[in-house]
Amino acid sequence: MTSTANTTATGGTAPAAIRRVTVIGLGIMGLPMARNLVAAGFDVVGFNRSPDKVDQLVEAGGRGAASVAESVRDADVVITMVPDSPDVEEVVTGEDGVLAHAKQGTIWIDASSIRPDVAARLSAEAARSGLRPLDAPVSGGEQGAIDAALSIMVGGEAADFEAARPVLEAVGKTVVHVGPAGSGQTVKAANQLIVAGNIQLLAEAVVFLEAYGVDTDAALTVLGGGLAGSKVLDQKGRKMLERNFEPGFRLQLHHKDMGIVTAAAREAGVTVPLGALVAQLVAATVARGDGGLDHSGLFKLTEELSGRSGR
C-alpha cells in the first residue's frame, strides 16, 4: 500500500486511512454493496449466516469470516446490513458482537432500517465502547445496490461521516449527512412512508387503466413524463404489468418499516392518515402469505379488492 491509496487486483483504490471493511449481512442489499466495495479497492471481509453468500463474496474478490467476532477484529469500518432492530442489537451487543471485538476507533455504519430510538441508543453505547457510530440506512432497492447508486441518509457525528465518506460513496450516489445519531433512520422512515404510498397509488392506477382496456405500456410512458412520474413508477410499473413480483425489497420488510413509521409518528404527535391506511394494506398483504414478494406485490391485493384477480 502506498502512502495515499491501497490498490488491488480489481483495479480500484481505497483511501489509506481505511483499508479493511467488514460487511455483516450479505443479503439482497449487503452482497452487492460488498462487491462494490471490493471493486473500489477495499479489503472486504464478509460474514453471513448463510455461507453460500460468503462464497459469492469470495468469488468476487472478498474474504469470508466464520463469526462476527472474527470478521470485525481488524476492521477499520464495519457495516451491518440486517433485517430489523433486534438483529442489529444481537450483532452489535452480543458476546460475539461488534462492540466486544472491534478495535477502538472503528467506524460502525449501520445500513439496516431500524427504529430511530434504537439507533440512537446503540450509537451511544457504541461511542462509550470507543467506536464511531453512524446510522446510514439506504434507499434504491436491489438495483441501486448493484449499481452503487443508493441514496444514503446518515446520522451521527459530522467528523465520523467525513471519515466514512469514501466507503459510503463506493456504494451510493447520493450520500447526505442529515443530523445526529438516529436522524438517518428518521429520514429512512419518511422515505418508506413515501415509497409505500406511491406503490399503492400506482397499483390502483394500473388496475384502473386495465379496467378500461387502455394500452397500459403507453399509459405508463406518458404518465412517467409528467408530474405523475417517479422512480416508483419507473421501477415498479413494469413489474405490476407483468405480475412479476420477484423481490428487490420484500413486503415483510416494508411491513416492518411501516410499523416504525406509525409508531414514531404517534410518539411525535404527528398524524399520518394516508400512511396508516397504506400500512394496513401492507400488513394485510403480508398476513395473506405474500410477505416474500417484492413490495410492488401490493398490486395483488388491490387487484383482488377490485374483483379483477386473474383477469
C-alpha positions in Angstrom: 0.0 0.0 0.0 1.3 3.5 -0.9 1.1 6.5 1.4 -2.2 7.6 -0.2 -4.0 4.5 -1.5 -4.5 0.8 -1.4 -4.5 -0.7 -4.9 -5.9 -4.2 -5.5 -6.2 -6.6 -8.4 -9.7 -5.3 -9.1 -8.2 -2.0 -10.3 -9.9 0.1 -7.6 -8.2 2.2 -5.0 -9.1 2.8 -1.4 -8.0 5.7 0.9 -5.1 4.8 3.1 -7.0 5.7 6.3 -9.5 3.0 5.6 -8.2 -0.3 4.4 -10.3 -3.1 5.7 -14.1 -3.0 5.6 -16.3 -5.7 7.1 -19.8 -6.3 5.9 -22.2 -8.2 8.2 -25.3 -9.4 6.4 -24.8 -10.4 2.7 -28.4 -10.4 1.6 -30.2 -8.7 -1.3 -28.6 -5.4 -0.4 -25.5 -6.4 1.5 -23.9 -8.6 -1.0 -23.9 -6.2 -3.9 -22.7 -3.4 -1.6 -19.8 -5.7 -0.5 -18.9 -6.4 -4.1 -18.8 -2.7 -4.9 -16.5 -2.1 -2.0 -14.2 -4.8 -3.4 -14.3 -3.1 -6.8 -13.4 0.2 -5.1 -10.2 -1.3 -3.8 -11.1 -2.0 -0.2 -10.1 -5.2 1.6 -13.6 -6.6 2.3 -14.4 -9.3 4.8 -17.9 -10.6 4.9 -20.0 -12.6 7.4 -23.4 -14.1 6.8 -25.4 -16.8 8.5 -25.9 -18.5 5.1 -22.4 -19.5 4.0 -23.3 -19.5 0.3 -23.5 -15.7 0.3 -20.0 -15.6 1.8 -18.8 -17.9 -1.0 -20.2 -15.4 -3.5 -18.3 -12.6 -1.9 -15.1 -14.6 -2.0 -15.7 -15.3 -5.7 -15.9 -11.5 -6.2 -12.5 -11.0 -4.5 -13.5 -10.5 -0.9 -12.8 -12.7 2.1 -15.1 -14.6 4.4 -15.2 -15.0 8.2 -16.7 -17.7 10.4 -18.1 -15.3 13.0 -19.0 -11.7 13.7 -16.0 -11.5 16.1 -13.6 -12.8 13.5 -15.0 -10.5 10.8 -14.6 -7.3 12.8 -11.3 -7.9 14.7 -9.1 -5.9 12.3 -11.7 -3.8 10.5 -11.4 -0.1 10.0 -15.0 0.1 9.1 -17.9 -2.3 10.0 -21.1 -2.2 8.0 -24.2 -4.0 9.4 -27.0 -4.7 6.9 -29.5 -7.0 8.7 -33.3 -7.1 8.8 -34.6 -5.4 12.0 -33.8 -3.7 15.3 -33.4 -7.0 17.3 -31.0 -8.3 14.6 -28.8 -5.2 14.9 -28.8 -5.4 18.7 -27.7 -9.0 18.6 -24.9 -8.4 16.1 -23.6 -5.4 17.8 -24.1 -6.0 21.6 -23.9 -9.8 21.8 -21.0 -11.7 23.3 -19.7 -12.4 19.8 -20.6 -8.9 18.7 -19.1 -5.8 17.2 -18.7 -3.8 20.4 -16.9 -6.7 22.1 -14.4 -7.4 19.4 -13.9 -4.3 17.1 -10.8 -2.2 17.8 -11.0 1.2 19.3 -11.8 3.9 16.7 -13.5 1.6 14.3 -16.3 3.3 12.3 -19.5 1.3 12.7 -22.0 2.1 9.9 -25.5 0.5 10.4 -27.1 0.4 6.9 -30.1 -1.5 8.2 -33.5 0.1 8.6 -34.4 0.1 12.3 -36.2 2.2 14.8 -34.7 5.7 15.3 -34.7 5.4 19.1 -32.9 2.1 18.9 -30.4 3.6 16.5 -29.7 6.5 18.9 -29.4 4.2 21.9 -27.0 1.8 20.1 -25.0 4.7 18.8 -24.5 6.0 22.4 -23.5 2.5 23.6 -21.0 2.2 20.7 -19.5 5.6 21.4 -19.0 4.6 25.1 -17.2 1.5 23.8 -14.8 3.6 21.7 -16.4 3.1 18.3 -17.5 5.8 15.9 -21.2 5.0 15.1 -23.2 6.2 12.1 -26.8 5.2 11.3 -26.8 5.1 7.5 -29.9 3.4 6.0 -30.1 3.2 2.3 -32.8 3.6 -0.4 -32.7 2.4 -4.0 -33.5 -1.3 -3.8 -31.5 -4.2 -5.1 -30.7 -2.5 -8.4 -29.4 0.6 -6.6 -27.2 -1.6 -4.6 -25.9 -3.4 -7.7 -25.3 -0.2 -9.5 -23.7 1.6 -6.5 -26.4 4.2 -6.9 -28.0 4.1 -3.5 -29.3 7.1 -1.6 -27.8 7.1 1.8 -29.1 9.2 4.7 -26.6 9.4 7.5 -27.0 10.2 11.2 -24.1 10.7 13.6 -21.1 13.0 14.2 -20.1 15.1 11.2 -16.4 14.2 11.6 -17.2 10.5 11.5 -19.4 11.0 8.5 -16.5 12.7 6.7 -14.1 9.9 7.6 -16.6 7.3 6.3 -17.4 9.2 3.1 -15.1 7.2 0.8 -16.8 3.9 1.9 -20.3 5.4 1.6 -19.5 6.9 -1.8 -18.3 3.5 -3.0 -21.8 2.1 -2.6 -24.0 5.2 -3.0 -24.7 8.0 -5.4 -26.5 10.4 -3.1 -24.8 10.5 0.3 -26.0 13.1 2.8 -25.4 13.8 6.5 -28.8 14.5 7.9 -28.1 15.2 11.6 -27.1 13.5 14.9 -27.5 9.8 15.8 -30.9 8.5 14.8 -31.5 11.1 12.2 -30.6 8.7 9.3 -33.3 6.2 10.5 -35.8 9.0 10.9 -35.3 10.1 7.3 -35.4 6.5 6.1 -38.8 6.1 7.9 -40.1 9.1 5.9 -38.7 7.5 2.7 -40.5 4.3 3.3 -43.8 6.2 4.0 -43.5 8.0 0.7 -42.5 4.8 -1.2 -45.3 2.7 0.2 -47.9 5.4 -0.7 -46.6 5.7 -4.2 -46.6 2.0 -4.8 -50.2 1.7 -3.6 -51.4 4.6 -5.8 -49.5 3.1 -8.7 -51.2 -0.2 -8.1 -54.6 1.5 -8.1 -53.8 3.4 -11.3 -52.8 0.2 -13.1 -55.9 -1.6 -12.1 -58.0 1.4 -13.1 -56.2 1.6 -16.5 -56.7 -2.1 -17.2 -60.4 -1.9 -16.3 -60.8 0.5 -19.2 -58.8 -1.5 -21.6 -56.2 1.2 -22.0 -52.8 0.4 -23.6 -51.0 0.3 -20.3 -47.5 0.4 -21.7 -48.3 3.7 -23.5 -50.2 5.0 -20.4 -47.2 4.5 -18.1 -44.9 6.0 -20.6 -46.8 9.2 -20.8 -47.5 9.3 -17.1 -43.9 8.9 -16.4 -43.1 12.0 -18.5 -45.4 14.3 -16.5 -46.0 15.3 -12.9 -47.1 11.7 -12.0 -43.6 10.4 -13.0 -41.5 8.9 -10.2 -38.8 6.4 -9.6 -41.5 4.1 -8.2 -43.4 4.3 -11.5 -40.2 3.7 -13.5 -39.1 0.7 -11.3 -42.4 -0.9 -10.3 -44.8 -0.2 -13.1 -43.4 -2.9 -15.4 -43.4 -5.4 -12.5 -47.1 -4.8 -12.0 -48.0 -5.1 -15.7 -46.0 -8.4 -15.9 -47.2 -9.6 -12.5 -43.5 -10.2 -11.7 -43.0 -9.8 -8.0 -39.6 -11.2 -7.6 -38.2 -9.4 -4.5 -36.0 -6.4 -4.8 -37.3 -5.3 -1.4 -39.6 -7.7 0.3 -43.1 -6.8 1.6 -42.4 -8.2 5.0 -39.5 -5.7 5.4 -41.7 -2.8 4.2 -44.3 -4.0 6.7 -41.7 -3.7 9.5 -40.7 -0.2 8.2 -44.3 1.0 8.2 -44.6 -0.2 11.8 -41.6 2.0 12.5 -43.2 5.0 10.7 -46.6 4.7 12.5 -45.0 4.2 15.9 -42.6 7.1 15.5 -45.4 9.4 14.2 -47.5 8.5 17.2 -44.6 9.3 19.6 -44.1 12.7 17.9 -47.8 13.5 17.9 -47.9 13.6 14.0 -50.9 12.4 12.1 -50.2 10.2 9.1 -53.7 9.1 8.0 -52.8 8.0 4.5 -49.7 6.3 5.8 -51.7 4.5 8.4 -54.1 3.2 5.7 -51.2 2.0 3.5 -49.6 0.4 6.5 -52.8 -1.6 7.0 -52.8 -2.7 3.3 -49.2 -3.8 3.6 -50.0 -5.7 6.7 -53.0 -7.4 5.1 -50.8 -8.4 2.1 -48.2 -9.9 4.4 -50.8 -11.7 6.5 -52.2 -13.4 3.5 -48.8 -15.0 2.8 -47.3 -12.6 0.3 -44.6 -11.2 2.6 -41.8 -12.7 0.5 -42.9 -10.8 -2.6 -41.5 -7.5 -3.8 -43.3 -4.6 -2.3 -44.9 -3.9 -5.7 -46.9 -7.0 -4.8 -49.3 -4.6 -3.1 -50.8 -4.7 -6.6 -52.2 -8.2 -5.9 -54.3 -7.1 -3.0 -55.5 -4.0 -4.9 -56.5 -6.2 -7.9 -58.4 -8.6 -5.7 -60.2 -5.9 -3.8 -61.4 -4.7 -7.2 -62.7 -8.1 -8.1 -60.2 -8.3 -11.1 -57.8 -11.0 -9.9 -56.8 -13.4 -12.6 -58.1 -11.3 -15.5 
